[in-house]
Amino acid sequence: MMKTIDDYMNDPSIIDEPLALREIHAIRLKTHDETKGMSTSEFTAFIHEQASEFLSVTPLNLTQSPNVNCGTGVA
């Protein structure tokens, strides 16, 4: 059974952190567990899928600058 975000929020290694920081650490721990053993291309696909899912339910007005060359680190 996959751990829930609440399980991670109660992880002893982060329990003493302020709530906002605990949430960030819990998400990081959950993502780490879900992607353990993935290849780079599998990990990239996973993150892309998660981002697409998030953006489909979250109304954000995001635009990409035409000067940004994604993936090369060159702007």
C-alpha positions as CSV (number, residue, x, y, z in Angstrom):
1,M,0.0,0.0,0.0
2,M,1.3,3.4,-1.0
3,K,1.9,5.8,1.9
4,T,-0.3,8.9,2.0
5,I,1.0,12.5,2.4
6,D,-0.3,12.3,6.0
7,D,2.0,9.4,6.7
8,Y,4.9,11.4,5.4
9,M,3.8,14.5,7.5
10,N,4.2,12.4,10.6
11,D,7.7,11.1,9.6
12,P,9.9,11.3,12.7
13,S,12.7,12.9,10.7
14,I,10.5,16.0,10.0
15,I,7.9,16.0,12.7
16,D,9.6,18.9,14.6
17,E,9.7,21.2,11.5
18,P,7.2,24.1,11.1
19,L,4.1,23.0,9.3
20,A,4.9,24.7,5.9
21,L,8.4,23.1,5.9
22,R,7.0,19.7,6.9
23,E,4.6,19.8,4.0
24,I,7.5,20.5,1.6
25,H,9.6,17.7,3.1
26,A,6.6,15.3,3.0
27,I,6.1,16.0,-0.7
28,R,9.8,15.5,-1.3
29,L,9.9,12.2,0.6
30,K,6.7,10.9,-1.2
31,T,8.1,11.8,-4.6
32,H,11.4,10.2,-3.7
33,D,9.7,6.9,-2.7
34,E,7.5,7.0,-5.8
35,T,10.4,7.5,-8.2
36,K,13.0,5.3,-6.6
37,G,14.7,3.2,-9.2
38,M,13.4,5.1,-12.2
39,S,15.6,5.9,-15.1
40,T,16.1,9.6,-16.0
41,S,13.6,9.3,-18.8
42,E,11.0,7.6,-16.6
43,F,11.5,10.2,-13.9
44,T,11.1,13.0,-16.5
45,A,7.9,11.4,-17.8
46,F,6.6,11.0,-14.2
47,I,7.3,14.7,-13.3
48,H,5.8,15.8,-16.7
49,E,2.6,13.7,-16.0
50,Q,2.3,15.1,-12.4
51,A,2.8,18.7,-13.6
52,S,0.2,18.2,-16.4
53,E,-2.3,16.8,-13.9
54,F,-1.7,19.7,-11.6
55,L,-2.0,22.3,-14.3
56,S,-5.3,20.7,-15.6
57,V,-7.0,21.3,-12.2
58,T,-5.2,24.5,-11.2
59,P,-6.1,27.6,-13.1
60,L,-2.7,29.4,-13.6
61,N,-1.9,31.9,-16.3
62,L,1.5,30.7,-17.2
63,T,3.4,31.7,-20.3
64,Q,6.9,30.8,-21.4
65,S,9.2,33.5,-22.5
66,P,10.2,33.1,-26.2
67,N,13.9,33.5,-25.0
68,V,13.9,30.4,-22.9
69,N,15.4,27.3,-24.4
70,C,14.0,24.6,-22.1
71,G,16.3,21.7,-21.2
72,T,19.6,23.2,-22.2
73,G,20.2,25.6,-19.3
74,V,20.7,28.4,-21.9
75,A,18.4,31.4,-21.9
